[in-house]
Amino acid sequence: MTHRETRPTMALIVVAGGSSQRMGGTDKALMQVGEKSYLQHVISEATPHCVETVIVGPRRDLYPDNVVNWTMEDPPGAGPLAGLAAGFTALRSQATHCAVLSCDAPFAGRALPKLFAHLIALRHQGNAYDAVLAQDTAGYPQPLIAVYDRTAASYALKRLQAADRINNSPLRLLERTLKTTTLEISGVESMDVDTMADHDMLEHLIHTETRHTRKVGQ
């Protein structure tokens, strides 16, 4: 009997914490670009490529339980690494990989197909990596715009939990325990919003993109 390799699939974890202190306590997940909130943009851009969705953060009245699975880090506010661990624990599907996004990068979901394809292609070439992280135009890897091998990441998170190194720890701690590579992305895919100036720039870029798309379609 010929052995069939499991077809690679992705689950999605969206880290969507509460208020942003740098933006006056605003809940970034509910900030809007165009007619959608940041969180809605993340979900609409990413879910066509994923078999399930887990949102880590306070429940918002945006999606019913049969569309997404809501969860929270324990204790709440324990940081993005704890949120990521909670997200992996909440996964229900048999997905082989997990895409991880943050709600403050509303259009990063556009990068998922190429990140996923890059990771799979490297594996087929004999270069097995545990994760591919988006690299922004400044050269920084982004652990919250990434695709992880589910088995490798889950195992690493469990080891960190066993060592009591999850809560209030930086995401780089997970990155250092995995074999990672990067893939450069640019434009709105790479933009994360930390200030109102970032938000204004994102709005401008999306408005320009929408206007160009309408002109092409005329």
Phi, psi and omega in degrees: 000133180281130178284130178258125178287138178298132179292127180297134177222161181241137162263168181234130170243125177248119177274112187228071181294189186276229189285153178258118181293328181286350179239034173070029179083011180292140172279103186297331180301332184259358174295151186245142167235118187067228185260005183235154173284165176306313183298320179295323176296315179303312183295315184291328179283326189264323190296334176299342183256003189231152184267345174202162182227129174241129175251125179259114180153177178302139180294129174248155181277062181242324185222137176285166184296337180278358177255316178227161175252117180269141175209172179222149172290156182233115002281159177303140180084014183278005174105166184294329178292319175295323176297319179296318178298318178296321179297316178296322179296328184278352182298139182244336184280178176259025181304140181278337182226164181224122173276138180235126179227159175249148182289348179271008171238077194300332186248015180293338178301336178296336183276348187300315181303318182285326176296314180297312181298323180295316181296317180292319180298319178298320179296317179294336177275001181089009178251086184278118176246154179276339182196152169240126180253138173295141175247124182282176186291345176274356177094009182265131174288145185242099182293347176256015164226084192203162171236127184247143166294123188297315183297313182295315182292319179298317180296317180296319179294320179296322178295320178293321177296318180297330179268007180057046183238025182265306187293132177059032177250152181286153178298334180299337178298318176292317181303322182288341180269354183244158172271109187241157171226174182230161175219126184287136173232165184210180178067208184293338178300326187265356187277121169248145189257115178246341183222167177294331176296320175299316180299315180297320179295317179298315178302318180297314181296318180291321177298317179296317179297316181296317179297319179295319180297320179294321180295317180297324182281350182282000000 
